[in-house]
Amino acid sequence: MDKEYYDNQKEKILIVDDSPDHLRLLSSMLVKRGYQVNCVTDGEMALYAIKADLPDLVLLDIIVPVIDGYRICQALKSHDKTAHIPIIFVSGLDSEIDKVKAFKAGATDYITKPFFVDETFLRIENHLKICRQKKNLHQILQKNIQEKKYIEDELNQSRTLLAGVLNSSLDGVAAFEAVRNNHGKIINFRWIVANPLAAMMLGETKDSLEGKLLFEKLPGHLLDGLFDVLVQVVENCIVFDKEHYSSADGTWFHIVAVKLGDGFAITLRDINEKKQMEIRLKEANSELQYQANIDSLTQVANRRRFDEYIAQEWAICAREQQYLSIILCDVDYFKFYNDAYGHQAGDECLFRVAQGMNLAIKRPADVVFRYGGEEFAVILPFTEGEGALKVAQGIREEIKKLKIIHDLSQASHYVTLSLGVASIIPSSQFSVESLIANADRALYEAKSLGRDRIVYKAVELPIG
């Protein structure tokens, strides 16, 4: 009975927290849902526990005795053996600085105490689901690599032993001789021998094929369209080794043709199943790429994608000597909003703001990002300051149209944005960081002047 219980348990989760109440609450919640839970109360114990038995996920408080949460996270992310483990900070620290520091240390997510049990469980489950998908994809890729190697080994063996294994091969195998005209030019090929599988692929029997001409007696067969290639195999001793789609029956084959005397030998393998696997792998890769670049709450691009995209567009605009603009914006008095309406309403507010910003931008190259917490960013390639200000104004107006009630805001009765804008023509005299810093200063000034406004800051040459 006990063995069956443990066999059915889900992933292992380590909780690091010096608060007995939080340990009991989190541990009870996760055990009830089938997870294996281990609890420790200080950073040193956490590192020993992880070394002894790798968990699938770590719930980590920042302020714990001996070694704090930031250092634990950095230590885990710096080693290959533990770098893959998702780390969710569960902390009473609620400032943007604390959260940014946590994500810089390598955190996967950040949950603020006091937390909502259902929300916390869903976040944990989502991160574990992504881990499961990665593991499954890795297993599929390894299996595919092994299968491909097996196929290649078999093909190499069939080329050297073709004459002796025709009838026992698991592939369709056949041999042909060239049919030449009076001038010695190849005009067709005659079947010499075919194993049962090759005959079946052509809808014939082994005996009925022998002696027939390949490109006259069997119109519409799977080798239609390959005449010129097969001539090159015979005349120039090339090896034809490719995947081929047969429109005759809608099937993919892996075909290998090699010169054999004044003709060629051919191996045919049905690879429809392999093709379907490749399609599934491609779809899985696309989904993983999407998950890696999208903020799960707001469904706009995340900070990781921001760092990649701004570096990419900086290089392009530097090469083309075109303007690159950035907008940084903050939801005004968002902490008051969260306090008044609750975190769930706060999450819904951030989602609506992000989608509203998406509506305000028009060009495919202009991208909205969740920069962190209630802060968003917009990257505008090939856009000078005046154009960026127009986009910023459009965003500001779009958010006002949402009319999200915010009674505790000192700027308006509705949710508003403060926006900082900066533009530059990238060159070696500047850096991406200087552009972001200017936009950040502009945002700070917009907030200092009363919020719900746009401020533009020009990028100046560094002194010296």
C-alpha positions in Angstrom: 0.0 0.0 0.0 2.8 2.5 1.0 4.8 1.6 -2.1 1.8 2.3 -4.4 1.3 5.6 -2.7 4.8 6.8 -3.2 5.0 5.5 -6.8 1.9 7.6 -7.7 3.4 10.8 -6.2 4.3 13.7 -8.4 7.5 15.7 -8.5 9.7 16.5 -5.5 9.5 20.1 -4.1 11.9 21.6 -1.6 10.5 24.5 0.6 13.0 26.8 2.2 11.4 29.1 4.8 12.2 29.9 8.4 8.5 30.5 9.2 6.8 27.4 10.6 3.3 28.7 9.6 4.3 29.2 6.0 6.1 25.8 5.9 3.0 24.1 7.3 0.7 25.9 4.8 2.8 25.2 1.7 3.7 21.7 2.7 0.1 20.8 3.5 -1.1 22.3 0.2 1.4 20.4 -1.9 1.2 17.1 -0.1 -2.6 17.1 -0.6 -2.0 17.4 -4.3 0.4 14.5 -4.5 3.8 16.2 -4.5 6.8 14.9 -2.5 7.7 17.7 -0.1 10.9 18.4 1.9 11.1 21.4 4.2 14.2 23.2 5.6 14.6 26.4 7.6 17.9 27.8 6.6 20.1 28.3 3.5 22.9 25.9 4.5 20.4 23.1 5.1 18.8 23.9 1.8 22.1 23.4 -0.1 22.8 20.1 1.7 19.2 18.9 1.0 19.5 19.7 -2.7 22.9 18.1 -3.0 21.6 14.9 -1.4 18.4 14.6 -3.5 17.8 16.9 -6.4 14.2 18.4 -6.2 12.1 19.2 -9.3 11.3 22.7 -8.0 12.3 25.0 -5.1 10.1 27.4 -3.2 12.5 29.8 -1.6 12.1 32.7 0.9 14.6 35.5 0.5 15.2 36.1 4.2 16.4 32.8 5.7 19.2 32.2 8.3 22.8 31.4 7.4 22.6 31.9 3.6 19.9 34.2 2.1 17.7 33.2 -0.8 19.5 35.3 -3.4 22.8 33.5 -2.7 21.1 30.1 -2.7 19.5 30.9 -6.1 22.8 32.1 -7.5 24.6 29.0 -6.2 22.1 26.7 -7.9 22.1 28.5 -11.2 25.9 28.5 -11.4 26.1 24.7 -11.5 25.1 22.5 -14.5 23.6 19.9 -12.2 21.1 22.3 -10.6 20.8 25.1 -13.1 17.7 23.6 -14.7 15.7 23.5 -11.4 13.0 26.2 -11.4 13.2 28.5 -8.4 10.1 30.4 -7.2 10.7 33.0 -4.6 7.9 33.2 -1.9 8.7 36.3 0.1 7.2 39.1 2.1 9.5 41.6 0.3 7.3 43.4 -2.3 9.5 46.1 -3.8 10.4 46.3 -7.4 14.1 46.2 -6.4 13.7 43.0 -4.5 11.9 41.4 -7.4 14.4 42.5 -10.0 17.2 41.3 -7.9 15.5 37.9 -7.6 15.0 37.5 -11.3 18.6 38.6 -11.9 19.7 35.9 -9.5 17.9 33.4 -11.8 14.4 33.1 -10.3 11.7 31.5 -12.4 8.9 33.3 -10.6 8.2 35.6 -7.7 5.2 35.2 -5.3 4.5 37.8 -2.6 3.4 36.9 0.9 0.7 36.7 1.9 -0.1 34.5 -1.1 -3.3 33.0 -2.5 -3.2 29.2 -2.2 -4.9 28.5 -5.6 -2.8 31.0 -7.5 0.4 29.7 -5.9 -0.5 26.1 -6.8 -1.3 27.1 -10.4 2.1 28.9 -10.8 3.9 25.8 -9.3 2.0 23.5 -11.6 2.6 25.6 -14.7 6.4 25.7 -14.1 6.5 22.0 -13.5 4.4 21.4 -16.6 7.0 23.3 -18.7 9.8 21.1 -17.1 7.8 18.0 -18.0 7.5 19.2 -21.6 11.2 19.8 -21.8 12.0 16.4 -20.5 9.5 14.7 -22.9 10.9 16.7 -25.8 14.5 15.6 -24.8 13.4 12.0 -24.7 11.7 12.3 -28.1 14.8 13.9 -29.6 17.1 11.2 -28.2 14.8 8.5 -29.6 14.8 10.2 -33.0 18.6 10.5 -33.0 18.9 6.8 -32.2 16.4 5.9 -34.9 18.2 8.0 -37.5 21.6 6.4 -36.6 20.0 3.0 -36.8 18.6 3.9 -40.3 22.0 5.2 -41.5 23.8 2.1 -40.3 21.3 -0.2 -42.0 21.6 1.8 -45.3 25.4 1.6 -45.2 25.2 -2.1 -44.7 22.7 -2.6 -47.5 24.9 -0.8 -50.0 27.8 -3.2 -49.4 25.8 -6.4 -49.1 22.9 -5.5 -51.5 23.4 -8.6 -53.8 23.1 -11.0 -50.9 20.3 -9.5 -48.9 17.7 -8.4 -51.5 15.0 -10.9 -50.5 15.6 -10.8 -46.7 15.8 -7.0 -46.4 13.1 -5.2 -44.4 13.2 -2.4 -47.0 12.1 -2.3 -50.6 15.2 -3.3 -52.6 15.5 -3.6 -56.4 18.1 -3.6 -59.1 17.9 -2.3 -62.7 20.0 -2.4 -65.9 20.3 0.5 -68.3 18.5 0.4 -71.6 20.5 2.3 -74.3 19.8 3.4 -77.9 22.1 2.9 -80.8 24.2 5.9 -79.8 24.7 4.5 -76.2 22.4 7.0 -74.6 20.3 5.7 -71.6 16.6 5.8 -72.6 15.1 3.6 -69.9 15.8 1.1 -67.2 14.8 -2.6 -67.0 13.9 -4.3 -63.8 16.4 -7.2 -63.0 15.2 -8.2 -59.6 13.0 -6.8 -56.8 12.3 -8.1 -53.3 8.7 -8.6 -52.3 8.5 -5.3 -50.4 9.7 -3.3 -53.4 7.1 -5.0 -55.6 4.4 -4.4 -53.0 5.3 -0.6 -52.9 4.6 -0.6 -56.7 1.4 -2.6 -56.5 3.0 -5.5 -58.3 4.4 -9.0 -57.5 8.1 -9.8 -57.6 7.8 -12.0 -60.6 5.5 -9.7 -62.6 8.1 -6.8 -62.5 11.1 -8.7 -63.7 12.1 -7.7 -67.3 9.7 -4.7 -67.5 10.8 -1.2 -68.3 10.7 1.2 -65.4 9.5 4.4 -67.1 7.1 2.9 -69.7 5.3 0.0 -68.3 4.5 1.4 -64.8 3.3 5.0 -65.2 2.6 6.9 -62.0 4.8 4.8 -59.8 6.8 6.2 -56.9 10.0 6.7 -59.0 8.3 8.9 -61.6 10.2 12.2 -62.0 13.6 10.7 -61.1 14.7 9.5 -64.5 17.4 12.1 -65.0 18.8 11.6 -61.5 19.0 7.8 -62.0 20.9 8.4 -65.3 23.4 10.5 -63.4 23.8 7.6 -60.8 24.8 5.2 -63.6 26.8 7.6 -65.8 28.6 9.6 -63.2 28.7 7.1 -60.3 26.9 9.5 -57.9 25.0 8.3 -54.9 21.4 9.4 -54.7 20.4 9.5 -51.0 17.3 11.6 -50.4 13.8 11.8 -49.0 11.2 11.6 -51.8 7.5 12.3 -51.8 5.4 10.1 -54.1 2.4 11.9 -55.4 1.1 8.6 -56.7 0.0 7.4 -53.2 0.9 10.4 -51.0 3.7 8.6 -49.2 7.2 9.7 -48.2 10.1 7.4 -48.9 13.8 7.5 -48.1 15.5 6.4 -51.4 19.1 5.3 -51.8 20.3 4.5 -55.3 23.9 3.4 -56.2 25.6 2.3 -59.4 25.6 -1.4 -60.0 27.3 -2.5 -63.2 25.6 -0.8 -66.1 22.6 0.0 -63.9 21.8 0.8 -60.3 20.5 -0.8 -57.1 17.9 1.0 -55.1 16.7 0.8 -51.5 13.2 2.2 -50.6 12.0 2.9 -47.1 8.6 4.1 -46.0 9.3 7.1 -43.7 5.8 8.5 -43.2 5.9 7.8 -39.5 9.2 9.5 -39.2 7.9 12.6 -41.1 4.9 12.8 -38.7 7.3 12.7 -35.8 9.3 15.5 -37.3 6.1 17.6 -37.6 5.3 16.9 -34.0 8.8 17.8 -32.9 8.6 21.1 -34.8 5.3 22.0 -33.2 6.7 21.1 -29.8 9.8 23.3 -30.4 7.6 26.2 -31.6 5.5 25.9 -28.4 8.5 25.9 -26.2 9.9 28.9 -28.0 6.7 30.7 -27.5 6.5 29.8 -23.8 10.1 31.0 -23.4 9.4 34.4 -24.9 5.9 35.3 -23.6 5.0 36.6 -20.2 2.3 34.2 -18.9 0.3 36.8 -17.1 0.0 39.5 -19.7 0.6 37.5 -22.9 3.0 40.0 -24.3 6.7 39.5 -24.8 8.7 39.0 -21.5 11.9 40.6 -20.2 14.1 37.8 -21.6 12.8 38.6 -25.1 13.2 42.3 -24.5 17.0 41.8 -23.9 17.3 39.8 -27.1 15.2 42.0 -29.3 16.7 45.4 -28.3 20.2 44.0 -28.9 19.1 42.7 -32.3 17.4 45.9 -33.4 20.3 48.0 -32.1 22.6 46.1 -34.4 20.2 46.6 -37.4 19.6 50.3 -36.8 23.4 50.8 -36.3 24.1 49.2 -39.7 21.3 51.1 -41.4 22.0 54.4 -39.5 18.3 54.7 -38.5 16.7 55.7 -35.3 15.8 53.3 -32.6 13.3 54.4 -29.9 12.1 53.0 -26.7 9.2 53.7 -24.4 9.2 52.7 -20.7 5.9 53.0 -18.9 4.6 52.4 -15.4 1.0 51.8 -14.3 0.4 54.8 -11.9 -0.1 53.9 -8.2 -0.4 50.2 -9.0 0.5 49.2 -5.4 -2.5 51.2 -4.2 -4.6 49.4 -6.9 -3.4 46.0 -5.7 -4.1 46.9 -2.0 -7.6 48.2 -2.8 -8.8 45.6 -5.3 -6.6 42.5 -4.6 -3.9 40.7 -6.5 -6.4 38.9 -8.8 -7.8 42.2 -9.9 -4.3 43.6 -10.2 -3.3 40.7 -12.5 -6.4 41.4 -14.6 -5.5 45.1 -14.8 -2.0 44.3 -16.0 -3.4 42.0 -18.6 -5.8 44.6 -19.9 -3.1 47.3 -19.9 -0.8 45.0 -21.9 -3.5 44.2 -24.5 -4.4 47.9 -24.7 -0.8 48.7 -25.5 -0.8 46.1 -28.2 -3.8 47.7 -29.8 -2.0 51.1 -29.9 1.0 49.9 -31.9 0.6 49.4 -35.6 3.8 48.1 -37.2 4.9 44.4 -36.9 8.4 45.4 -35.8 7.0 47.5 -32.9 6.8 45.2 -29.9 5.3 45.5 -26.3 7.2 43.8 -23.4 6.4 43.3 -19.8 9.5 44.9 -18.4 8.9 43.9 -14.7 6.1 44.1 -12.2 3.7 46.9 -13.4 6.3 48.3 -15.8 6.1 47.8 -19.6 8.4 48.7 -22.5 7.9 49.2 -26.2 10.7 48.9 -28.7 10.3 51.0 -31.9 12.9 50.2 -34.6 13.3 52.8 -37.4 11.4 55.4 -35.4 12.7 58.9 -34.4 11.7 60.8 -31.4 8.6 62.5 -32.9 7.2 59.3 -34.1 7.9 57.6 -30.7 6.0 60.4 -28.9 3.0 59.8 -31.2 3.1 56.1 -30.4 3.4 56.9 -26.6 0.4 59.3 -26.9 -1.6 56.6 -28.7 -0.8 54.1 -25.9 -1.7 56.6 -23.2 -5.1 57.3 -24.9 -5.8 53.6 -25.4 -5.3 52.9 -21.7 -7.6 55.8 -20.8 -10.3 54.2 -23.1 -10.2 51.1 -21.0 -11.7 53.2 -18.1 -10.3 50.8 -15.4 -11.6 52.3 -12.1 -8.8 53.3 -9.7 -10.3 55.3 -6.8 -6.9 55.5 -4.9 -5.0 57.0 -7.8 -3.9 60.6 -7.3 -3.7 61.2 -11.0 -7.2 60.1 -12.2 -10.3 58.2 -11.3 -9.1 55.6 -13.8 -5.9 53.6 -14.3 -3.3 55.7 -16.2 0.3 55.4 -17.4 3.4 57.4 -16.9 5.7 57.1 -20.0 9.4 57.9 -20.6 10.6 58.1 -24.2 14.1 58.1 -25.7 15.5 57.8 -29.2 18.9 57.4 -30.7 20.8 56.4 -33.9 23.0 53.6 -32.5 26.7 54.0 -32.9 29.9 53.0 -31.2 29.7 56.2 -29.1 26.6 54.9 -27.3 25.3 51.7 -25.8 21.9 50.0 -25.5 22.2 50.7 -21.8 22.4 54.5 -22.4 19.2 54.4 -24.4 17.4 52.5 -21.7 18.8 54.7 -19.0 17.5 57.8 -20.8 14.0 56.3 -21.1 14.2 55.4 -17.4 15.1 59.0 -16.5 12.3 60.3 -18.6 9.9 57.9 -16.9 11.1 59.0 -13.5 10.5 62.7 -14.4 7.0 61.9 -15.7 6.2 60.3 -12.3 7.8 63.2 -10.4 5.7 65.8 -12.4 2.5 64.2 -11.2 2.2 61.0 -13.4 -0.3 60.4 -16.3 2.0 62.1 -18.7 4.8 61.6 -21.3 8.4 62.9 -21.0 11.0 62.7 -23.7 14.8 62.6 -23.0 17.4 63.0 -25.7 20.5 60.7 -25.5 23.6 62.8 -25.0 27.2 61.9 -25.8 29.2 60.6 -22.8 31.7 63.1 -21.4 35.3 62.3 -22.2 
